[in-house]
Amino acid sequence: MKKSSFLLPLVVAFALVGCTNNNTSESDTGAVVENAVGSTNMNNGGWQSGDITPTAMPSSMNQPVSTPTYGASAPVATTHAPSTAPVAAPTSYGANTETVGNCQVVRNADGTPVYAQMTKGCYTDSTYTVGAQDTLYLISFLSGSSANQIAQLNGISTSTKLKVGQSLRVR
């Protein structure tokens, strides 16, 4: 008896929900009728065509997004022996490093400057002596000015071939 008294209201509720449909569409006369929500259905030439079909969301989009959390690690006790020798800055393997003024010029195995490993504007002298494989761009990078400025100071064009030992004004 208890099961039937529980199922009867449930069946009645489903029957009522199935019978009450407030959505309406165009009537036989072609007039647009408003549905229970208040929007209009205009399938014939309206803003939305009738051949659009809904698609399910991809399962990859249903995955929860998690952010990793990092716990505090235990402190590690280390002891350092006192050192009086300065430690050299690390350079990449196969790179040649030369000192020009107070700059470290880093070149790869081909002799091409590696600008990402050099400090722009580190050259502070007023003249620069051109070395092998130096370019006007490299000199301008080291001095912190533009290639056009250096060319103008020296009365040359930016395409002028530089000579080893040539002295250029950079300030």
NUMI-407396 format. One line per 8 residues: their letters; for each residue z, y, x of N, C-alpha, C, CB. Coordinates in nm, 2 decimals. Glycine has a CB too. Example, Ala and Ser with C-alpha at 12.3 -4.5 7.8 and 13.67 -1.06 7.14 Angstrom:
REM NUMI-407396
as> 0.78:-0.57:1.32:0.78:-0.45:1.23:0.78:-0.33:1.32:0.90:-0.45:1.13 ~ 0.71:-0.22:1.28:0.71:-0.11:1.37:0.79:0.00:1.29:0.57:-0.06:1.41
END
This chain:
REM NUMI-407396
mkkssfll> 0.00:-0.12:0.08:0.00:0.00:0.00:0.00:0.13:0.09:0.12:0.00:-0.09 ~ 0.07:0.12:0.20:0.08:0.24:0.28:-0.06:0.27:0.34:0.18:0.22:0.39 ~ -0.14:0.17:0.38:-0.27:0.19:0.44:-0.36:0.26:0.34:-0.33:0.06:0.49 ~ -0.36:0.22:0.21:-0.45:0.27:0.11:-0.41:0.42:0.08:-0.45:0.19:-0.01 ~ -0.28:0.45:0.08:-0.24:0.59:0.06:-0.28:0.68:0.17:-0.09:0.60:0.03 ~ -0.29:0.63:0.29:-0.33:0.70:0.41:-0.49:0.72:0.41:-0.29:0.64:0.54 ~ -0.56:0.62:0.37:-0.71:0.63:0.38:-0.77:0.71:0.27:-0.76:0.49:0.38 ~ -0.70:0.71:0.15:-0.76:0.78:0.04:-0.78:0.93:0.06:-0.67:0.76:-0.09
plvvafal> -0.68:1.00:0.11:-0.70:1.14:0.14:-0.80:1.17:0.25:-0.56:1.21:0.18 ~ -0.81:1.08:0.34:-0.91:1.09:0.45:-1.05:1.07:0.40:-0.88:0.98:0.56 ~ -1.07:0.98:0.31:-1.21:0.96:0.25:-1.24:1.08:0.16:-1.21:0.83:0.17 ~ -1.15:1.13:0.09:-1.17:1.25:0.00:-1.21:1.37:0.09:-1.05:1.28:-0.09 ~ -1.14:1.39:0.20:-1.17:1.50:0.29:-1.31:1.49:0.35:-1.06:1.51:0.40 ~ -1.35:1.38:0.39:-1.49:1.36:0.44:-1.59:1.38:0.33:-1.50:1.22:0.50 ~ -1.56:1.34:0.21:-1.66:1.36:0.10:-1.67:1.50:0.07:-1.61:1.28:-0.02 ~ -1.56:1.58:0.07:-1.57:1.72:0.04:-1.65:1.80:0.15:-1.43:1.78:0.02
vgctnnnt> -1.62:1.76:0.28:-1.69:1.83:0.39:-1.84:1.80:0.38:-1.63:1.78:0.52 ~ -1.88:1.68:0.35:-2.02:1.65:0.34:-2.09:1.71:0.22:-2.04:1.50:0.33 ~ -2.02:1.74:0.12:-2.08:1.80:0.00:-2.09:1.96:0.01:-2.00:1.76:-0.12 ~ -2.01:2.02:0.09:-2.01:2.16:0.10:-2.09:2.21:0.22:-1.87:2.22:0.10 ~ -2.22:2.24:0.20:-2.31:2.29:0.30:-2.35:2.43:0.26:-2.43:2.20:0.32 ~ -2.30:2.53:0.33:-2.33:2.67:0.30:-2.46:2.72:0.36:-2.22:2.76:0.34 ~ -2.52:2.65:0.46:-2.64:2.70:0.52:-2.76:2.69:0.43:-2.66:2.61:0.65 ~ -2.83:2.80:0.42:-2.95:2.80:0.34:-3.06:2.85:0.42:-2.93:2.89:0.21
sesdtgav> -3.18:2.82:0.38:-3.30:2.87:0.46:-3.38:2.95:0.36:-3.38:2.75:0.52 ~ -3.51:2.97:0.40:-3.60:3.04:0.31:-3.62:2.97:0.18:-3.73:3.07:0.38 ~ -3.62:3.05:0.07:-3.64:2.99:-0.06:-3.79:2.96:-0.07:-3.59:3.08:-0.17 ~ -3.83:2.90:-0.18:-3.97:2.87:-0.21:-4.05:2.99:-0.22:-3.98:2.79:-0.34 ~ -4.00:3.11:-0.24:-4.07:3.23:-0.25:-4.10:3.29:-0.12:-4.01:3.33:-0.34 ~ -4.04:3.24:-0.01:-4.06:3.30:0.12:-3.96:3.40:0.16:-4.20:3.35:0.13 ~ -3.86:3.43:0.07:-3.76:3.54:0.10:-3.66:3.48:0.20:-3.70:3.59:-0.03 ~ -3.61:3.57:0.29:-3.51:3.53:0.38:-3.38:3.53:0.32:-3.52:3.62:0.51
venavgst> -3.30:3.42:0.33:-3.17:3.41:0.27:-3.07:3.41:0.37:-3.16:3.29:0.17 ~ -2.96:3.47:0.35:-2.85:3.48:0.45:-2.76:3.35:0.43:-2.77:3.61:0.44 ~ -2.72:3.29:0.55:-2.63:3.17:0.54:-2.49:3.22:0.54:-2.66:3.08:0.65 ~ -2.40:3.12:0.53:-2.25:3.15:0.52:-2.20:3.23:0.64:-2.18:3.02:0.50 ~ -2.26:3.21:0.76:-2.21:3.28:0.87:-2.26:3.43:0.88:-2.25:3.21:1.00 ~ -2.37:3.46:0.81:-2.41:3.59:0.80:-2.54:3.62:0.88:-2.31:3.69:0.85 ~ -2.59:3.51:0.95:-2.72:3.53:1.02:-2.84:3.49:0.93:-2.72:3.45:1.15 ~ -2.95:3.53:0.97:-3.07:3.50:0.89:-3.15:3.39:0.96:-3.16:3.62:0.87
nmnnggwq> -3.23:3.31:0.89:-3.31:3.21:0.94:-3.46:3.25:0.92:-3.28:3.07:0.87 ~ -3.53:3.28:1.02:-3.67:3.33:1.01:-3.76:3.24:1.09:-3.68:3.48:1.05 ~ -3.78:3.12:1.04:-3.86:3.02:1.11:-4.01:3.05:1.11:-3.84:2.89:1.06 ~ -4.06:3.13:1.01:-4.20:3.16:1.00:-4.23:3.29:1.07:-4.25:3.15:0.86 ~ -4.26:3.29:1.19:-4.30:3.42:1.26:-4.19:3.51:1.30:-4.39:3.49:1.17 ~ -4.06:3.46:1.29:-3.95:3.54:1.33:-3.92:3.54:1.48:-3.82:3.48:1.26 ~ -3.80:3.57:1.52:-3.77:3.58:1.66:-3.76:3.45:1.73:-3.64:3.66:1.67 ~ -3.74:3.34:1.65:-3.72:3.21:1.71:-3.81:3.11:1.64:-3.58:3.16:1.71
sgditpta> -3.90:3.04:1.72:-3.99:2.94:1.65:-3.91:2.82:1.61:-4.10:2.91:1.75 ~ -3.97:2.75:1.52:-3.91:2.63:1.46:-3.92:2.51:1.55:-3.96:2.60:1.33 ~ -4.00:2.51:1.66:-4.02:2.39:1.74:-3.93:2.39:1.86:-4.17:2.39:1.79 ~ -3.83:2.48:1.87:-3.73:2.47:1.97:-3.63:2.37:1.94:-3.66:2.61:1.99 ~ -3.61:2.28:2.04:-3.52:2.17:2.02:-3.40:2.18:2.11:-3.59:2.03:2.04 ~ -3.28:2.16:2.07:-3.17:2.17:2.16:-3.16:2.06:2.26:-3.04:2.17:2.08 ~ -3.11:2.08:2.38:-3.11:1.98:2.48:-2.96:1.97:2.52:-3.20:2.02:2.60 ~ -2.93:1.85:2.57:-2.79:1.83:2.61:-2.77:1.89:2.75:-2.76:1.68:2.62
mpssmnqp> -2.65:1.93:2.78:-2.62:1.99:2.90:-2.62:1.88:3.01:-2.48:2.07:2.90 ~ -2.67:1.91:3.13:-2.67:1.81:3.23:-2.53:1.77:3.27:-2.75:1.86:3.36 ~ -2.52:1.64:3.30:-2.38:1.59:3.33:-2.32:1.65:3.45:-2.38:1.44:3.34 ~ -2.41:1.70:3.54:-2.35:1.76:3.67:-2.29:1.89:3.64:-2.47:1.78:3.77 ~ -2.32:1.95:3.52:-2.26:2.08:3.49:-2.12:2.06:3.42:-2.35:2.16:3.40 ~ -2.10:1.94:3.37:-1.97:1.91:3.31:-1.86:1.87:3.40:-1.99:1.80:3.21 ~ -1.89:1.86:3.53:-1.79:1.82:3.63:-1.69:1.94:3.65:-1.85:1.78:3.76 ~ -1.56:1.91:3.66:-1.47:2.02:3.68:-1.48:2.07:3.83:-1.32:1.97:3.66
vstptyga> -1.46:2.19:3.84:-1.47:2.26:3.97:-1.33:2.26:4.03:-1.53:2.40:3.97 ~ -1.31:2.21:4.15:-1.18:2.21:4.21:-1.18:2.29:4.34:-1.13:2.07:4.23 ~ -1.07:2.36:4.36:-1.06:2.43:4.48:-0.95:2.36:4.57:-1.01:2.58:4.45 ~ -0.99:2.33:4.69:-0.89:2.26:4.78:-0.77:2.35:4.81:-0.96:2.22:4.91 ~ -0.66:2.29:4.81:-0.54:2.36:4.85:-0.49:2.31:4.98:-0.43:2.35:4.74 ~ -0.44:2.39:5.06:-0.39:2.36:5.19:-0.24:2.38:5.20:-0.46:2.44:5.30 ~ -0.17:2.28:5.24:-0.03:2.29:5.25:0.01:2.35:5.39:0.04:2.16:5.23 ~ 0.13:2.40:5.40:0.17:2.45:5.52:0.20:2.34:5.62:0.31:2.54:5.51
sapvatth> 0.14:2.35:5.74:0.16:2.25:5.84:0.29:2.28:5.92:0.04:2.24:5.93 ~ 0.34:2.17:5.98:0.46:2.19:6.06:0.43:2.26:6.19:0.53:2.05:6.09 ~ 0.51:2.35:6.23:0.48:2.42:6.36:0.49:2.32:6.48:0.58:2.53:6.38 ~ 0.40:2.35:6.57:0.40:2.26:6.69:0.45:2.34:6.81:0.25:2.21:6.72 ~ 0.55:2.29:6.88:0.61:2.36:6.99:0.52:2.33:7.11:0.76:2.32:7.01 ~ 0.48:2.44:7.18:0.40:2.42:7.30:0.46:2.51:7.41:0.25:2.45:7.28 ~ 0.45:2.46:7.53:0.50:2.55:7.64:0.38:2.58:7.73:0.61:2.48:7.72 ~ 0.37:2.70:7.78:0.26:2.74:7.86:0.32:2.78:8.00:0.19:2.87:7.80
apstapva> 0.25:2.73:8.10:0.28:2.76:8.24:0.23:2.90:8.26:0.23:2.66:8.34 ~ 0.31:2.98:8.33:0.26:3.12:8.36:0.13:3.11:8.45:0.37:3.20:8.43 ~ 0.04:3.20:8.42:-0.09:3.20:8.49:-0.12:3.34:8.54:-0.20:3.14:8.41 ~ -0.16:3.35:8.67:-0.19:3.48:8.72:-0.34:3.50:8.73:-0.13:3.50:8.85 ~ -0.42:3.39:8.72:-0.56:3.41:8.73:-0.62:3.44:8.59:-0.63:3.27:8.78 ~ -0.71:3.54:8.59:-0.78:3.57:8.46:-0.87:3.46:8.42:-0.86:3.70:8.47 ~ -0.88:3.44:8.29:-0.96:3.34:8.23:-1.10:3.40:8.19:-0.90:3.27:8.10 ~ -1.21:3.33:8.24:-1.34:3.38:8.21:-1.38:3.36:8.07:-1.44:3.31:8.30
aptsygan> -1.46:3.44:8.01:-1.50:3.43:7.87:-1.60:3.31:7.87:-1.57:3.56:7.82 ~ -1.59:3.23:7.76:-1.68:3.11:7.75:-1.82:3.16:7.72:-1.63:3.02:7.64 ~ -1.91:3.09:7.79:-2.06:3.11:7.77:-2.12:2.98:7.72:-2.12:3.16:7.90 ~ -2.24:2.99:7.67:-2.31:2.87:7.62:-2.37:2.79:7.73:-2.42:2.91:7.51 ~ -2.39:2.66:7.71:-2.45:2.58:7.82:-2.59:2.62:7.84:-2.44:2.43:7.78 ~ -2.63:2.62:7.97:-2.77:2.65:8.00:-2.79:2.80:8.01:-2.86:2.59:7.91 ~ -2.69:2.88:7.99:-2.71:3.03:7.99:-2.67:3.08:8.13:-2.62:3.09:7.88 ~ -2.75:3.18:8.17:-2.72:3.25:8.30:-2.66:3.38:8.26:-2.86:3.27:8.38
tetvgncq> -2.55:3.41:8.34:-2.48:3.54:8.31:-2.49:3.62:8.44:-2.34:3.51:8.27 ~ -2.52:3.75:8.43:-2.52:3.84:8.54:-2.45:3.96:8.50:-2.66:3.87:8.59 ~ -2.39:4.03:8.59:-2.31:4.15:8.57:-2.40:4.27:8.60:-2.18:4.15:8.64 ~ -2.42:4.36:8.51:-2.49:4.49:8.53:-2.40:4.60:8.49:-2.63:4.49:8.45 ~ -2.35:4.68:8.59:-2.25:4.78:8.57:-2.13:4.71:8.52:-2.31:4.88:8.46 ~ -2.08:4.75:8.40:-1.97:4.69:8.34:-2.01:4.60:8.22:-1.86:4.79:8.29 ~ -2.13:4.55:8.22:-2.18:4.46:8.12:-2.21:4.32:8.17:-2.31:4.52:8.06 ~ -2.19:4.22:8.08:-2.23:4.09:8.11:-2.36:4.06:8.03:-2.11:3.98:8.06
vvrnadgt> -2.47:4.04:8.11:-2.60:4.01:8.05:-2.61:3.86:8.05:-2.71:4.08:8.13 ~ -2.62:3.80:7.93:-2.64:3.66:7.91:-2.78:3.63:7.88:-2.54:3.61:7.79 ~ -2.84:3.53:7.95:-2.98:3.49:7.93:-2.98:3.34:7.91:-3.07:3.53:8.05 ~ -3.08:3.30:7.83:-3.09:3.15:7.81:-3.17:3.09:7.92:-3.16:3.12:7.67 ~ -3.20:2.97:7.91:-3.27:2.90:8.02:-3.41:2.96:8.05:-3.29:2.75:7.99 ~ -3.47:3.02:7.95:-3.61:3.08:7.97:-3.59:3.22:8.03:-3.68:3.09:7.84 ~ -3.47:3.28:8.04:-3.45:3.41:8.09:-3.45:3.52:7.99:-3.56:3.44:8.19 ~ -3.46:3.47:7.86:-3.46:3.57:7.75:-3.31:3.61:7.72:-3.52:3.50:7.62
pvyaqmtk> -3.29:3.74:7.70:-3.15:3.78:7.67:-3.10:3.73:7.54:-3.15:3.94:7.67 ~ -2.97:3.69:7.54:-2.90:3.64:7.42:-2.82:3.75:7.37:-2.82:3.51:7.45 ~ -2.87:3.84:7.28:-2.81:3.96:7.24:-2.68:3.93:7.16:-2.90:4.04:7.15 ~ -2.67:3.82:7.10:-2.55:3.79:7.02:-2.43:3.77:7.11:-2.57:3.66:6.93 ~ -2.45:3.74:7.23:-2.34:3.71:7.33:-2.31:3.83:7.42:-2.37:3.59:7.41 ~ -2.37:3.94:7.39:-2.36:4.06:7.48:-2.30:4.17:7.39:-2.49:4.11:7.54 ~ -2.24:4.27:7.46:-2.17:4.38:7.39:-2.27:4.50:7.40:-2.04:4.42:7.46 ~ -2.30:4.55:7.28:-2.39:4.67:7.27:-2.32:4.79:7.32:-2.45:4.68:7.13
gcytdsty> -2.39:4.87:7.40:-2.34:5.00:7.45:-2.24:4.99:7.56:-2.27:5.07:7.33 ~ -2.23:4.88:7.63:-2.13:4.86:7.73:-2.17:4.93:7.86:-2.11:4.71:7.76 ~ -2.29:4.96:7.88:-2.34:5.03:8.01:-2.31:5.18:8.00:-2.49:5.00:8.04 ~ -2.22:5.23:8.09:-2.18:5.37:8.08:-2.23:5.46:8.18:-2.03:5.37:8.08 ~ -2.30:5.40:8.28:-2.36:5.49:8.39:-2.47:5.57:8.33:-2.41:5.41:8.51 ~ -2.52:5.68:8.40:-2.62:5.76:8.36:-2.76:5.72:8.40:-2.60:5.91:8.41 ~ -2.77:5.63:8.50:-2.90:5.57:8.54:-2.89:5.42:8.54:-2.95:5.63:8.68 ~ -3.00:5.36:8.52:-3.01:5.21:8.52:-3.12:5.17:8.62:-3.04:5.16:8.38
tvgaqdtl> -3.09:5.07:8.70:-3.19:5.02:8.79:-3.25:4.89:8.73:-3.13:4.99:8.94 ~ -3.38:4.89:8.71:-3.45:4.78:8.64:-3.44:4.65:8.73:-3.59:4.82:8.61 ~ -3.40:4.54:8.67:-3.40:4.41:8.73:-3.52:4.32:8.68:-3.27:4.34:8.71 ~ -3.53:4.20:8.74:-3.63:4.11:8.70:-3.61:4.07:8.55:-3.63:3.98:8.79 ~ -3.71:4.07:8.47:-3.71:4.03:8.33:-3.64:4.13:8.24:-3.65:3.90:8.31 ~ -3.61:4.25:8.29:-3.55:4.36:8.21:-3.65:4.42:8.12:-3.47:4.46:8.29 ~ -3.62:4.45:8.00:-3.71:4.53:7.91:-3.65:4.66:7.87:-3.75:4.44:7.79 ~ -3.73:4.74:7.82:-3.68:4.87:7.77:-3.58:4.85:7.65:-3.79:4.96:7.72
ylisflsg> -3.61:4.74:7.57:-3.52:4.71:7.46:-3.38:4.67:7.51:-3.58:4.61:7.37 ~ -3.38:4.58:7.62:-3.25:4.53:7.67:-3.17:4.65:7.73:-3.28:4.43:7.78 ~ -3.24:4.74:7.80:-3.17:4.85:7.86:-3.12:4.94:7.75:-3.27:4.93:7.95 ~ -3.19:4.96:7.64:-3.14:5.05:7.53:-3.03:4.98:7.46:-3.26:5.07:7.43 ~ -3.03:4.85:7.45:-2.92:4.77:7.39:-2.79:4.79:7.47:-2.95:4.62:7.38 ~ -2.80:4.77:7.60:-2.69:4.78:7.69:-2.63:4.92:7.70:-2.72:4.74:7.83 ~ -2.72:5.02:7.69:-2.67:5.16:7.70:-2.63:5.22:7.56:-2.78:5.25:7.76 ~ -2.66:5.15:7.46:-2.62:5.19:7.32:-2.71:5.30:7.27:-2.48:5.25:7.33
ssanqiaq> -2.83:5.32:7.32:-2.93:5.41:7.27:-3.06:5.34:7.22:-2.96:5.52:7.37 ~ -3.16:5.41:7.18:-3.28:5.35:7.14:-3.38:5.35:7.25:-3.34:5.42:7.01 ~ -3.48:5.26:7.24:-3.58:5.25:7.34:-3.67:5.38:7.34:-3.68:5.13:7.31 ~ -3.68:5.44:7.23:-3.76:5.57:7.22:-3.68:5.68:7.30:-3.78:5.61:7.07 ~ -3.55:5.68:7.29:-3.47:5.78:7.36:-3.48:5.77:7.51:-3.32:5.78:7.32 ~ -3.47:5.64:7.56:-3.49:5.62:7.70:-3.63:5.65:7.75:-3.45:5.47:7.73 ~ -3.73:5.61:7.67:-3.87:5.64:7.71:-3.89:5.79:7.72:-3.97:5.58:7.61 ~ -3.83:5.87:7.62:-3.85:6.01:7.62:-3.77:6.08:7.74:-3.79:6.07:7.49
lngistst> -3.65:6.03:7.77:-3.58:6.08:7.89:-3.66:6.06:8.02:-3.44:6.01:7.90 ~ -3.74:5.96:8.03:-3.80:5.92:8.15:-3.95:5.96:8.15:-3.79:5.78:8.18 ~ -4.00:6.02:8.04:-4.14:6.06:8.03:-4.24:5.94:8.03:-4.17:6.15:8.15 ~ -4.20:5.83:7.97:-4.29:5.71:7.96:-4.30:5.67:7.81:-4.23:5.59:8.05 ~ -4.39:5.58:7.78:-4.40:5.53:7.65:-4.32:5.40:7.64:-4.55:5.51:7.61 ~ -4.29:5.36:7.52:-4.21:5.24:7.50:-4.29:5.11:7.54:-4.17:5.22:7.35 ~ -4.42:5.12:7.55:-4.50:5.01:7.59:-4.53:5.00:7.74:-4.64:5.01:7.52 ~ -4.47:5.10:7.82:-4.49:5.10:7.96:-4.42:4.98:8.03:-4.44:5.24:8.02
klkvgqsl> -4.50:4.92:8.12:-4.44:4.80:8.19:-4.34:4.85:8.30:-4.56:4.72:8.26 ~ -4.22:4.80:8.30:-4.12:4.84:8.39:-4.13:4.77:8.52:-3.98:4.82:8.33 ~ -4.09:4.83:8.63:-4.10:4.77:8.76:-3.96:4.74:8.82:-4.18:4.86:8.86 ~ -3.95:4.62:8.88:-3.82:4.59:8.94:-3.78:4.70:9.05:-3.82:4.45:9.01 ~ -3.66:4.74:9.04:-3.61:4.85:9.13:-3.63:4.99:9.07:-3.68:4.83:9.26 ~ -3.70:5.00:8.97:-3.73:5.14:8.91:-3.60:5.19:8.85:-3.84:5.13:8.79 ~ -3.57:5.32:8.87:-3.45:5.38:8.82:-3.48:5.46:8.70:-3.39:5.47:8.93 ~ -3.41:5.43:8.59:-3.43:5.50:8.46:-3.31:5.58:8.42:-3.47:5.40:8.35
rvr> -3.33:5.69:8.37:-3.22:5.77:8.31:-3.19:5.71:8.17:-3.25:5.92:8.30 ~ -3.06:5.69:8.14:-3.02:5.64:8.01:-2.94:5.74:7.93:-2.95:5.51:8.02 ~ -2.90:5.85:7.99:-2.82:5.95:7.93:-2.87:6.09:7.96:-2.67:5.94:7.96
END
